[in-house]
Amino acid sequence: MSRWVLHVDLDQFVAAVELLRHPDLRGRPVVVGGDGDPAKRGVVSTASYEARAYGVHSGLPLRTAARRCPDAVFLPVDRDAYEAASSRVMATLREFDAVVEVAGWDEAFLAVDGDPEETARLVQRRVRETADLDCTVGIGRNKLQAKLATGFGKPAGVFRLTDETWFEVLGDRPTDALWGVGAKTARRLAAMGAGTVAELADADPRVLAERFGPATGPWLVRLAHGRDASPVVGTPYVPRSRSRETTFQHDLDDWDEVRSEVARLARRVADDVAAERRAATRVVVKVRYAPFVTRTHGHALPAPATGAPEIEEAALAALDRFAERRPVRLLGVRAEFPER
């Protein structure tokens, strides 16, 4: 069993790829999202550090980003360019004597032996040489520690987080600083008197089991102690879902039209599922009401399926669960695959 886990995270990945193609934009606030027109509806995919200083972040409406940072340069999303850059980085990581688990476009875990700082610096150097991109490397005894360490090393740094430093670094931080704890869970924990990581670590697992379930409750306590038994696995990365969504430049008021758009998106998703050669087990529909309230509902397929009729039927069944018939600015359909 390897002694160390490294978490490699590419800094401002999408923006960094765009800056390679547009070096004249270095040092300027850059926002990537939609078709690059902030006058249209759409959301920010990523922003350069210069734009983030103005409060621009992923998921922010492009129009809001333009108001916050009127001097920003807006660029359209180019998935092919990002996938190509990601492939170069992951190929570089696989050249190391390590188990490599790809976690997405811009991040991966490595299980390594030897001096972790030395390996981390070598990783940074090789990624810079082969892809001309910067990365931050978090070091830990497990994936949880390494993942959280990355946040303290950004940008382009190396940070180690272990059992010995865990509470010194994280003890006074709110529980949503933990990987896997969202804002809603953090609020529930705070209402129970476990508002910080240290307080959660001292909580009674039996009490949490009653509130959050027999598996989740004790897991939250283990998380607060920095414990994570999940291994770094070298099996090829496969997406957990396929999705399509569209933002409308004018709100859809007619829900017959909403239904038609969901059916259209479901058929596009079905094409993606068929190309994946994996059967979907659940379909989720996302509705963003005007002005910017998002809701989701899902529908389980009666049997795993790849066909457009089954996926479209499930998407429409999920849509039927939306009680509100307010104007819609965005629709999305996601087909989920079973866990391997």
N, C-alpha and C positions, 0 to 999 in steps of 0.2 A: 504494500500500500504506500503510495507517495506521501511524503511529509507535507508538501505545500500545495496550495491551490492559488493560481494566478487568475485574476479577472482582467481581461484586456478590453478596454472600451475606447473606441475611436472618438476623438474629440470633435464636437460639432460636426458629425460625419457628413451629412448632406451638404451643409454650408461649405465644409472644407473641400468636398469634391467640386462644388461649383467654383470655388476660388482657384482651384487648379486650372479650370477652363477659362476663368476671367481674372487673371492675376492683377489686373488694374483695379480690381475692387478690394484688394487687401487693405485692411485698416478702416474700411467703410462699413456701416451697418447694412447687412444683407439679409433679406427675408425670402425664403423659398416656400411657395404654396400656390395651389390652384394652377391657373394658367399664367400666373405672374402679373395679373392686372388687379391692383388693390381696389379699383373702383367696382369690381365685380364681387359677388359673393364667393366665399371660400375661406379656408382656414390655413393658418401657418403650419407648415410641415416641420420646419426648423428655422432657427435664426442664428446668425453669427453672434459672437460674444459682444461685439459692439452694439448690435441691435438689442440684445438681452438687457443691456444696461438701461434701456428705455422701458423695460417691462414687457418686451415682446417675447412670447414663448409659444411652444407648440400648442395647437388647438385654438389659439386666439383668432377671432375673425380678422381677415385681411384688412378690412376697412378700419377696424380698431387699431391694428398695427400701424397703419398709415397715419392715423391721428397721433398715436404715441410717438412715432418716429418718422416725421414727414420727410426727412432726408434719406430714408432707407432706399436701397435698390431692391426691387422686387423681381424675382426670377421664377419661371415655371418649374414644376416638378418634372424630373427626367429619370424615371425608375431604371431604365436600361443602364444609364451611366452609373447609378449608385450600385446596382447589382454587379456590374463589371468591376468596380473598385473594391467592393466587398469580397468578390471571388479572389482577387489578387492578394488581399490581406490574409484571407483564410488559408490560401495555398502556402503563404509564407509561414504562418503559424504551424502548419502541418510538417514543416521541415525540421522542427525542433524535436528533440527526444522527449516527447511528452504525449499524454493523452489529451486530445483537443476536442472540446465539446462546443460546437457553434450554437450560440444562443440567439442569433438574429443577424441582421445586416451588419451591425456595428459592434458586436460584442461576442466574446468567446471565453470559456474557462479552459485553463491548462492545468493538468496535474503533473507536478515536476518534483524531482529530487535535487539535492545540492543547494547552493546558495541562491535563495529566491530573488534577492535584490540584483545579483549579477545576471540572472536569467531575465529579469524584468527589463533591465537596461539593454540587454542584447535584443530582446523582443522589440523595444522601442526603436532601436537603431535599424533593425532589419525591416520593420514596417516603413520607416522613413525612407530607406534605400529603395525598396521595391514598389511602394505605392505613393511615396511623397506625402504621407499623412502622419499626423501626430496621434499618439494614443496615451492614455493613462492606464497604469497597471496597479491593481489592488492585490495585496498579498494577505492570505489568511490560512488557517488550518483547515478550513472547509469553504464551501461555495458561498455560504452566507457571509462569513467574515470577509472574504475576498471581494464580494460584490459591494458591500458597504464601504470597504476601504477605498474603493475607486473614487467615491464621492469626495473623499478628503484629499485625494491626490491631484484633482483637476486644477488647471489643465496641464497635460503632458508631464505629470509627475509620477512618483512611485510612493505608495503608502502601505504600511504593514499594520494589520489589526489582528490581535490574537487574544487568547483567554486572559493573558496577563494585562492587556491594555483595554480590554473590552469596556469595562464600566468607567474607566477613566475617560474614555473617548465618548461613550454613548450613554452612560448612566443617567445624566440629567436631561437628555433629549426626550422629546415626546415620542410616544410609541409608534407613531406613523413614520418615524425615521427607520424603522425596521422593514426589511424587504418582505413584502407580503401583507403588511398591515396598512389598510387604507384609512381614509379620514373617518368613515362611518364607524369602523371598528374602534378606532382610536377614541372617538367620542364616547362610545359605550364603555370602554375601559376607564376613561377618565371619570365617568359618572360613578364607577365602582371604586374609585380611589387609586387607580393604577394609571396615572397620567404620564409617567415617565418610564423609560426602559428599566431603571432600577426598581421602581415600584412594581412593575409587572413581573420582574424576576422574583420578587418577594411574595407574589400573590399565591394563594392556595390553588393548586391545579384542580382540586375537586369542586371548588366554588366556580371556577371558570368553566369547568365541564358542564355544570348545571346551566350556565348562562349561554355558552357558545356551542355546546355539544361535546360528547365524550372524546372525540378525536381533536377537535379544534382547540378546546380549552387548554389541555396539557401542552399541545403544540405551541401555543402562544407563550407559555412559560419557558419552554425550551428555547424558543426564538429569542426571548429576552436575555437568556444566558449565553447567546451566541453559538448554540448547538445546532448542527445540521448534519444529518447522516447521509444525505443524498450524494451519490458518487458522481465523479466526472466521467462521463461516458463518451466514447469516441464514435458512436454510431452516427451516420450522416444525419444532418439536420433536415427535418421535414416540417413543413408548415402545419399548424394545428387547425387551420381553417382557410377558406378562400372567400373573399368578399368583394363586393362592388358597391359603390355609392355615388350619388350625384347630388350636387347643390344646384338649386333652381334660382335663376336670376330674378324670378318673380314668384311669390308664394303660390302654392297650389291650394285653391279654396275648394275645389270640387273633389270630393273623396272618391268618386268614380275614376277620376284621373289619377289620384293617388294609387288606387288599386291597380290601374293599368301600368303605372310606372314600377310598382313593386313586382308585378308579373314579369315585366321586361328585364329588370335587374336580376330576378331569380333565374331567368333563362340564360343570362350571361354568366352567372355564377355556375350554373349547371354545366356550361361549356368548360369552365375552368376545372370543375370537379372531374369531368370526364377526361380531360387532359392529364390530370393528376393520377388517374387510374386508381383512385381510392374512393370508397363509398362514404357518403356523408350520413351522419346519424341524427343531426339536429340542425334546424335552420332558425336564424335570429334576424329579426327585422328591427332596424333603427329608424326612428322618426325624430327629426328635429323640428319642433314647432317654431313659428315666428313668435318673438324675435330670436330666442336662442335657448330653448329648453329642450333637452334631449331625453327620450325614453326608448327603452328596448323591450321586446317580448320575443320569446322563443317558442318553438314547437318541435317536439321530438318526432322523427320519422318512425312509422310503425315497423319498418325494417330498413337496414342500410341500403342506400340507393345512390345511383349516379345519374339517373335520367331527369330530363327537364320537367316532365309532368309531375313527378313526385316532389321535386324541390320547389316548383312553382306552387303546388297545392299546399305544401307546408308553410311557405312564405305567406300565402294569403290567409292561412289559418292563424299564423302569428299576428298578422295585421288586424284580424278580427278581434284580437284581444285589446286593442287600443280603444278605450271608451271615448276619449276626447276626439272631436272632429274639427279641430281648429286648423287654421292655415298652416301649411307645411313648407319649410324652406330646404330641407334635406331628407333624403331617403337612402337607406342602406340595407343590403341583404348579405348575410354571412352564413355559409355552410360549414359546419364543424365536423371534423373527423374524429373517430374514436382514438383514445390514447393507446399508444403502442406499448 
